[in-house]
């Protein structure tokens, strides 16, 4: 039976996930994806990405049309949303939350069900390169985990871990694309400063990041080993690495993950 997937909240992450699912899994017709969001702009952008997705007038209508319900609202809005939908929740529905910091116990207490899974995805699911982690509550069955894992893996890679890891996952891969976009922009700026055309510099920077990431994933080698393979004694790369070390690039990246992790905990 084709999967029916509903989204309460139709922002960037929700639309990216829905579009990724529909593109990767032939059993999910776009018309089997429904959504509710009070912001018309969000609804419109969602439907531009997921053709024939069905906009519902109420959250309850989404629930009635779904086998899997994604709660894709901001953490600050989650308590209100949970209070609005609690009477519509039943045991035939798998509830999946992608809200950073909102615990399984909080959702369970509000909805009166433990058939819940928390997910921390990231936006590259739109292009089939997501990195996600999911954590089930006690009422989620192995079949629930398998179905969700299959969906998430269809748009990248996904790991099932204990909920205690999710704040760190949020700080690393959930927020991580923004860090990498910042790095790509900085590399491009460096290229432009050295005389390259902007479009060429940005393309070279993005492709370099993509290629380096694929090397890590495909070879299984430690990033430090791959770094050493590029670094010749007295060459250009070691000069660049020295400049990065002097400016604390590695420390800044670690601090970014730590800060985002702490913020995720605060949101919870």
C-alpha positions, 0 to 999 in steps of 0.5 A, a space after each residue: 500500500 502506498 505510504 501517505 505522509 503528512 506534514 504539519 509545518 511546511 517550511 524549508 526542511 519539511 518541503 526538502 524532505 517531502 520533495 526528497 521522499 517523492 523523488 526517491 521512493 516510487 511508492 510515494 506519489 506526490 498526491 499522497 503527501 499532504 500538508 498544513 501551514 498557516 503561512 500561505 507563502 510556506 504552503 506555496 513554496 512547498 507545493 512548488 517543490 512537491 507537485 500535486 501535494 495536497 494543502 489541508 485546511 486544518 492539522 486534523 485534516 492532515 492527520 486523517 489523510 496520513 499514515 506517517 505524520 511529520 511534525 515540522 514546526 519550530 520548537 517554540 511553536 510545538 507546545 501549541 501544535 501538540 495541544 491542537 492535535 492531541 484529540 486527533 491522534 490515534 494508534 494507527 498513526 506514526 508521529 515523527 518530530 523533526 523539532 530540535 530539542 523537543 524530547 520524546 517524553 514531552 511529545 508523548 505526554 502531550 499526545 498520549 501516545 508513545 508511537 513516536 520517533 524523533 528525527 534530526 535531518 538536514 536540508 541536503 535531503 532535497 538533493 539525495 545527500 541528507 545526513 540524518 539520525 532518528 530515535 524511537 520512543 518505546 511505542 514505535 515498533 521495529 516496522 516503524 523504524 524500518 519504514 522511517 529508516 528506509 525513507 531517510 536512507 532514500 535521501 542520503 544516510 541515516 542512523 538510529 541512535 539513542 535520543 541522548 545523542 540528538 542534541 549533538 547531532 543537531 549541532 553537527 549535521 543538523 546545522 552543519 550545512 550552514 557551516 559548510 556554505 560559510 566555508 564555500 563562500 569564504 573559499 570563493 572570496 579567497 579565489 576572487 581576492 586572488 583574481 578568479 571570476 566569482 562564478 568560477 571561484 564559487 563552482 570550484 569551491 563547491 566542487 572541491 568540498 563535494 569531492 573531499 567529502 566523497 573521498 572521506 565517505 568512499 575511501 573510509 580513510 581518516 580525514 587526517 590521512 587524506 589531508 596528508 596525501 595532499 600536503 607536500 613538504 614545503 608546498 602550497 597546501 602546507 602554507 594554506 594549512 598553516 594560515 588556517 591553524 594560525 587563525 583557529 579555523 579548526 577551533 572555530 568549527 568545533 566551537 560552532 558544533 558545541 554552541 549549536 548543541 547547547 542551543 538545541 538543549 536550551 530549546 528543549 
